[in-house]
């Protein structure tokens, strides 16, 4: 399992005090092995169409996925989002009709709603800067230059819709990180834009909390009879999609 492989590598790196790995270092083979494993898992994953409702993601693995969401990078580090995890079967049933009838919502172990914060303003920037000061041990006064840059960026936005569009882009970074980490843990996932966001907000009461649904993702384990699992991935050749410049 890739998790076990990564644990062995982390242990080795800790023993080596994380010094750079030389070309002939025995860890070089381990790193190359991880590279192959990563590609293997990315080929393994797919947008799961049918989940096994009898299987649940273990708590320790789910905790890892939640941490991966929190660790997602964002513009200025602002994290203009919140991730709502839905486990209640009755709530999931209500959401099916607002998900174009897609049954993954009820079959999957977990449903994650990726939402943007509706008020990313100067007060929110100040709160983030205070958190930076707390975590990094830097005086708030020393961070005022950074705070002013971020506030200037936000005030230059033409309207709230523009700020929401910027925040939505950040949410998709989190979605990508979540799905990749799930694949590495051999957990299936299915991103879903085929939903009615305002209805999700209504059912979950997100508007009252100051958030708005952008996209959702189900996570769990594929059903044995999900025919989509066996279909080859359709991708354009790498040279058509990746170009080296310079």
N, C-alpha and C positions, 0 to 999 in steps of 0.2 A: 504493500500500500504506500502511496506517495507520502501520507502523513508520517509513517514510520521512517521513511527515507529522509524526510526533512528533519525529523527529530535527531536522527543519527548525525546528519550534517551539522545541525546547530550545536550538538555536543562536541563535535570535532573542532568547529570554529572557536567555541569557547575555550577549548583546551589549547588552541593555537593563539589565543588572545586576539583573534580577528585580524591578524597580520595579513597583508596581501598574499595571495596564493601564487607561488612561482610556477613557471611553465612545467617543471618536472615534479611538482609537489603531488603527493598521493591524493590530495583533495581535488586535484584537477579532474580526475576521473569521476569523482562524485558530482562535481558541478556539471560536467557534461551529461552525466546520467540524469540529473534533475532537468536539464534542458530538454532531453528526449521525453521525460515523463510529463513535463508541462505540455508539450505539443501533443502527446498522446491523449492527455485529458481534455485538451481543447477539441481534438477530433472526436472524443467520446461524447462530449456534451451536445445537446440539441435542445430546441424549444419543445419541451415535453408536452405532448398533447393529451396524454392520459396517465394519471398518477395511480399508484397503489394506495387506496385509502386505509389499508390496514397497517401501513408502515409509518412510523413517526421518526423524525430526526432526533437523535439523542441530544440531551441537554448540553453536553460539553461541546458537541459540534455546532449546535445552534449558537452557543455563546461565542464561539469563534466567528461565526458569520455576523453576529451583531457587532462584535469588535471591529470587523472589517468595514462595516458601514461607518462606524465612528471615526475610523482612521482614514477615510476617503479624503483625498486632497480637494481643495476648492479655491476659487479665486480669492486672493487676499487671506485665505484660511477662514473666511467668514462663516462657512457652514450654514447657508440660508435654507435649511431644510429640517424635516423631522421624519422619522421612519416609524410608521404605525404597524405593529405586528398583530394580525388577527388570527385567533385560534378558536374562537367561539363558533361552533357549527351553525347555530341559529343565525348569527350575523352573516356568516358566509353564504347561507342560503338566500338571505335577502339581497346579497350582492350579485347573485347569478344573473338576475334579470337586467342588472345595470352593467353586465359584462358580456353582452351579446350572446347570452346563453352558454358561455364557455364554462364547462363543468370542472375545470382545473381548480377553480375557486373553492369548491367544496371537497374535492378529492385530495388535494395536496395537504401535506403536513402543516405547512405554514403559508400564510399570505402576508406579503409586505406591501404596504401602501407608501409610495414615495411622494412626499408632499413638500411644497415650498412654504417658507414663512412669508406671510403677507405684509409684514412691516419690517423691512430691513432699512432702518433709518439711523440717524446720528446716535440715538439712545442705544440701539443695538450694537453699533460700532464701539461705543464707550464700554458696554458690557463685555464685548469680546476683548478689548484692550485690557480691561481689568483682569480678565481670565489669563491673558498673556503674561501680565505682570505677576500673577499668582504662581503660574506654572514655571515660568522661566526665571523668576527672581529678579526681574528688571523693574525699576521704579516706573510708575505710570507716567511721570513727567518725561522720562526718556523715550516714551513711546508716542508722544503727542504728534510728532512729525508724521509717523506712519498713520495715526488716526486721522489726521487732516487730509492726507492723500486719499484714504478710503472714503471719507465723507465727501471730498471733492468729486470723486468718481461717481458717487451715488447722486449728488445734486446735479451733475451734468446730464443725467438721464432725462429724456424729454417728458416722461410720464411714468405712472405706476406700472403700466403695461410693459414698458421697456425693462423695468427692474424685475418684473415677474419673468419675462423671457430670459433675462440673464440668469436668474435663480434656477429656472427650469433646466438650463444647460448644465448647471452644476449638479443637479439631481441625476442627470444621465451618467455623469462620471461615477456617482455612487452605485447606480444600477450596474454598470459595467464591472466595477470592482466586486460587487456582491456576486454576480454570476460567475466571474472567473474563480473567485475563492470557493464557491460552491462546487464548481467542476473539479478543483484540486482536491476537495474533500469527498469526491464521488457522490455529490448530492445533486439531484436534478433540479432544474429551474425552468421557468417559462415567463419571459417578460410579456406584459400585456398592455398595449395601448388601446385595444378594442374595448373601451369602457366608457361609461358616462361619468366623468369626474364630478360634476355638480351633484349627481345623485349619490356618489360615494361620500362626498362631503356631508350630504344631508343625513345619510344612514349612520355615519360614524361621528357626526357632530364636530367635524374638523373646523368649520367656519367659526364656530364659537370659540375655538382655541387659537384662532389666528393662523390657520394653515389651509392650503388648497391642494387637492390631489392632482398629480401630474401623470404618473404611470404606476402600475403595480407589477409585482412579480410573485409567482407561486414557487414554492420550494418543497421538495420531498423526494420520493423515489418512483421511478418509472414503473408503469404496469407491465407485466410480462407480455401482454398482447398489444402494446402500443406499437403499431406498424411504423410510425415515424422514426423510431429508434434505429431501424435497419437501413433507412434511406441514406445514400451517400450525400455528403455535403456538396452543395453546388456553389463553387467560388470561381471567380475569374483567376487566370494564372497570376502568380506573384509579380512577374515583370510588368503586367498591365496595371497592377494596383500599387506597386511600390517603385518609386523612381529615385535613383541616387543623383543628387545635384552637387557638383563640385568634387 
